[in-house]
Amino acid sequence: MKVISRKIELDWQKQITKFETLSRQKANQIAELKEELRAIPPSVRAGFYTEEFAKEEAERINAEIAVLGAEQDDLVISKYDSERVVIFFEVFLENFDYVWKKMDLTKRQTLLSLILPYGIEHDGKSFQTVTFSPLFKQISTFSEENVHKV
């Protein structure tokens, strides 16, 4: 269980790091746009921009800032959601043996059928899943590896 727990944690940690990096990139883009916005009034005073062009440029930049801000908020939420998944799996997998012992046979079968709906196969040397639950397929899209060995 510790190996599985560590693999899940590492895979999700990659996602969290990715969200943090993308969020920082959005913040940098917003900062650059704000600098452009601050440069508009001096450009008008110097005669480089007309009042009409300056207004259009400011509206365009503010719209870009709003979009980038929303994208950054989405990344922060995704990072938070990923952190919650890591915490859940850490607690769940660390206590899995206890939970498993407390489950009756029906609950164990239900849990296994949710995780491995098509069971497992044995090729004479090792056990392998036929396929994981669709839930795990979605989770696996977040990882770079797609390992199905048990």
C-alpha positions in Angstrom: 0.0 0.0 0.0 2.8 2.4 0.7 4.2 2.0 -2.8 0.8 2.7 -4.3 0.3 5.6 -1.9 3.7 7.1 -2.8 3.0 6.7 -6.6 -0.3 8.4 -6.3 1.2 11.2 -4.2 4.1 11.7 -6.7 1.7 11.8 -9.7 -0.6 14.3 -8.0 2.4 16.3 -6.8 3.4 16.7 -10.4 0.0 18.1 -11.2 0.1 20.5 -8.2 3.5 21.8 -9.4 2.2 22.2 -12.9 -0.8 24.3 -11.6 1.6 26.4 -9.5 3.9 27.1 -12.5 1.0 27.9 -14.8 -0.5 30.2 -12.1 2.8 32.1 -11.8 3.0 32.4 -15.5 -0.5 34.0 -15.5 0.5 36.3 -12.7 3.6 37.4 -14.7 1.4 38.0 -17.8 -1.0 40.1 -15.7 1.9 42.1 -14.3 3.2 42.8 -17.8 -0.2 43.9 -19.0 -0.5 46.2 -16.0 2.8 47.8 -16.9 1.5 48.3 -20.5 -1.7 49.9 -18.9 0.4 52.3 -16.8 2.4 53.3 -19.9 -0.7 54.6 -21.8 -1.2 58.0 -20.0 2.4 59.0 -20.6 2.1 58.0 -24.3 -1.0 60.2 -24.6 0.7 63.1 -23.0 3.7 62.7 -25.3 1.4 62.6 -28.3 2.2 59.0 -29.3 -1.4 57.8 -28.7 -4.6 59.6 -29.5 -7.2 59.7 -26.7 -9.4 57.3 -28.7 -6.6 54.8 -29.4 -5.5 55.0 -25.7 -9.1 54.2 -24.6 -9.3 51.2 -27.0 -5.9 50.0 -25.9 -6.8 50.3 -22.2 -10.1 48.4 -22.8 -8.2 45.6 -24.7 -5.6 45.3 -21.9 -8.2 45.3 -19.1 -10.1 42.6 -21.0 -7.0 40.5 -21.3 -6.2 41.0 -17.6 -9.8 39.9 -16.7 -9.4 36.7 -18.7 -6.0 35.9 -17.3 -7.2 36.6 -13.8 -10.1 34.1 -14.3 -7.7 31.5 -15.7 -5.4 32.0 -12.8 -8.3 31.6 -10.3 -9.2 28.3 -12.1 -5.6 27.1 -11.7 -5.6 28.0 -8.0 -8.9 26.0 -7.6 -7.4 23.0 -9.5 -4.3 23.1 -7.3 -6.5 23.1 -4.2 -8.6 20.2 -5.5 -5.4 18.2 -6.3 -4.1 18.9 -2.9 -7.3 17.6 -1.4 -7.1 14.4 -3.5 -3.5 13.8 -2.2 -4.7 14.3 1.4 -7.6 11.9 0.9 -5.5 9.2 -0.7 -2.8 9.6 2.0 -5.3 9.1 4.8 -7.3 6.4 3.0 -4.4 4.3 1.9 -2.6 4.7 5.3 -5.7 3.4 7.0 -6.7 0.9 4.3 -5.7 -2.2 6.3 -7.8 -1.0 9.2 -10.8 -0.1 6.9 -10.5 -3.4 5.1 -10.5 -5.4 8.3 -13.7 -3.6 9.5 -15.5 -4.2 6.2 -17.8 -7.2 5.8 -17.5 -9.4 2.7 -20.1 -7.6 0.8 -18.4 -4.2 1.3 -15.1 -5.7 0.3 -16.5 -7.1 -2.9 -18.2 -3.8 -3.6 -15.0 -1.9 -3.2 -13.0 -4.3 -5.3 -15.6 -4.2 -8.0 -15.5 -0.4 -8.1 -11.7 -0.4 -8.4 -11.4 -3.5 -10.6 -14.8 -3.9 -12.4 -13.4 -6.7 -14.7 -11.3 -8.4 -12.1 -7.7 -9.5 -12.4 -5.8 -11.9 -14.6 -2.9 -14.2 -13.9 -0.5 -15.0 -16.8 1.4 -17.7 -14.9 4.0 -15.2 -13.6 2.2 -12.1 -12.3 -1.2 -10.7 -11.7 -2.5 -7.9 -13.9 -5.7 -5.9 -14.1 -7.9 -6.4 -17.1 -8.8 -2.7 -16.8 -9.3 -0.2 -14.0 -12.5 1.5 -13.1 -13.4 4.6 -15.3 -12.7 6.7 -12.3 -9.1 5.5 -12.3 -8.9 6.1 -16.1 -9.7 9.7 -15.4 -7.2 9.9 -12.6 -4.6 8.3 -14.9 -5.0 11.1 -17.5 -3.3 13.3 -15.0 -0.2 11.1 -14.8 2.5 10.7 -17.4 2.7 6.9 -16.8 -0.1 4.5 -17.4 0.7 1.5 -15.2 -1.8 -1.3 -14.8 0.3 -3.9 -12.9 -0.9 -5.0 -9.5 
